[in-house]
Amino acid sequence: MSLINLTPAQLRHAADLKEKIEALQHQLSSLNVAPEAASSDSEPAPRAKRKMSAAGRARIRAAQKLRWAKVKSANSAQPAKAEKRGRRKMSPAARAKIAAAAKARWARVRAEKAGN
């Protein structure tokens, strides 16, 4: 059923029912909440942030350094990888061969266009 088709009297009745439902829900929520929490404006108290001591941070830092030291020592025991080569260069003969193939391919394309 659409709200557009309702009469003004039906709309007023629906609004009254909605207000009653909201009032009952408010009463129900106040019954379920502890007395000290019921006095607040239904805003939960913000949680306190947990703080880490300087000693705790130092222990974490030391453990991480130890882990990285193990990783680095394991990598240094392996033989070094071959150094990366620079950019590969094409011989002039190979370049000329590719250029000739490209020219031939474009010549065929132009010939087909001219033939159509």
ChimeraX attribute file (.defattr): number of C-alpha atoms within 10 A of each C-alpha:
attribute: neighborCount
match mode: 1-to-1
recipient: residues
	/A:1	5
	/A:2	5
	/A:3	9
	/A:4	7
	/A:5	9
	/A:6	12
	/A:7	10
	/A:8	9
	/A:9	9
	/A:10	12
	/A:11	14
	/A:12	12
	/A:13	12
	/A:14	14
	/A:15	12
	/A:16	12
	/A:17	12
	/A:18	12
	/A:19	12
	/A:20	12
	/A:21	12
	/A:22	12
	/A:23	12
	/A:24	12
	/A:25	12
	/A:26	11
	/A:27	11
	/A:28	11
	/A:29	13
	/A:30	15
	/A:31	11
	/A:32	9
	/A:33	12
	/A:34	10
	/A:35	10
	/A:36	7
	/A:37	13
	/A:38	14
	/A:39	10
	/A:40	10
	/A:41	7
	/A:42	11
	/A:43	8
	/A:44	8
	/A:45	8
	/A:46	6
	/A:47	6
	/A:48	6
	/A:49	6
	/A:50	6
	/A:51	7
	/A:52	8
	/A:53	8
	/A:54	9
	/A:55	9
	/A:56	11
	/A:57	11
	/A:58	11
	/A:59	11
	/A:60	12
	/A:61	12
	/A:62	11
	/A:63	12
	/A:64	12
	/A:65	12
	/A:66	12
	/A:67	11
	/A:68	11
	/A:69	12
	/A:70	12
	/A:71	11
	/A:72	11
	/A:73	10
	/A:74	10
	/A:75	11
	/A:76	10
	/A:77	8
	/A:78	8
	/A:79	7
	/A:80	8
	/A:81	6
	/A:82	6
	/A:83	6
	/A:84	6
	/A:85	6
	/A:86	6
	/A:87	6
	/A:88	6
	/A:89	6
	/A:90	8
	/A:91	8
	/A:92	8
	/A:93	9
	/A:94	10
	/A:95	11
	/A:96	11
	/A:97	10
	/A:98	11
	/A:99	12
	/A:100	11
	/A:101	12
	/A:102	12
	/A:103	11
	/A:104	12
	/A:105	12
	/A:106	11
	/A:107	12
	/A:108	12
	/A:109	12
	/A:110	11
	/A:111	11
	/A:112	10
	/A:113	9
	/A:114	8
	/A:115	7
	/A:116	5
